[in-house]
Amino acid sequence: MEKYRYRKGMKEIILEMKQLLKGNENGSATDRALLLDYQACMETKPEKAIKLEKEALAQIKEITEDNAHLVSNLHANLGGLYRMNDQAELAKEHMEKGYLPA
């Protein structure tokens, strides 16, 4: 839905995830990071989207085999947001962190 800009569906997913993740005892750090990533995707203000992506990355304390792809995507998304916000050095830094060697 995100890729095709289906905003109504994404809003429903975000609301459902918020309900499921109420309180810190529900869900995992990756679940909370994914919710923040989805919220950033729907955000119209680049500064707010950047803040949400940074919060998403902060949820994940250690990169593991299970969350490496998500961390890579979060860095790539953050790099794209910095690029759109004319912050080339930060964009480059996060896009490089998002690269997963084969």
N, C-alpha and C positions, 0 to 999 in steps of 0.2 A: 504494500500500500504506500509506503514511504516513497519508493522509486517512482511510482505513477502519480504522486501528489494527491492521493485520495485522502484529503484532509478529514472528512467526516469519519471515515474508518479509523484513521490514526488517532483522532480525538477519543473515540470509543475505546480503543486499545489502551491509551494512556489512562483514562478514567478507571478501567478495569484493573490495570496494573497497580494504580494507586490504592485501590481498595484491597487488593491482595497483599500489598506490601505495607499496609498500615502498621506502624510500630516497627522497632528494630529487630524484633524476634522472628518476623516473617520474611521469608526469602533470603537470598544470598547477596553478597556484595555485587556479584555480576548481575543479578536481577535488578538491583537498585541502579547500577551503572547503566544498564540498558534502558530503564525508565527515563533517566536523566538525558540519555542520548536521544531518545524519541522526543522528549520535550524540547531539546535544543533544535531538532529537525523542524519542529512546528513553530519555533520562535521567529518572529519577524524582525526583531532588533538584534543585529549582529553581536553587540556587546553582551546582551543577555544570553544569547546562544553560546558564546565563548565561555561565559561563566558556568553555564550548565555542563558543557563538555569537560571543563576543568574539574568540576565537582564529580562528574562521572569517573574520570581517571583517578581521582582521589579515593574513590570507593575501593579500588583494587590495590591492596597493599603489596601483593607479590604476584609476579607474572608466572603462571604455570602453563603446562600444556593445555589444560582445559579452558583457560581464559585468554591465551595469547592472541587468538584471532580477534576477539572483542577489543582487547587493548590496542591492537594494530589499527582496527577500524576507528576507535576513538581518537587516536593520534592523527590519523588521516583526516577525519572530519574536522578536528580542531585546526589542523594545518590549512584545510580549505577555507574555514571561517576566517582565519588570520589573513589568508591571501585576499579574500573578498574585502577585508577591512584595511587593505594596503599596509599590512605588517609583514613584509617579505621575509625578514630574518626569522621571526617566530613561525611563520608558515613553513619555511624550509626545515627548521629544527623539528617540528612535529611531523612533517611528512617523512623525514628521514627516520624518525623513531617508529613510524607506522610501517616501515618496510620490513617484511618478514623474508629473510633469505630462504631459498629453496633447500 
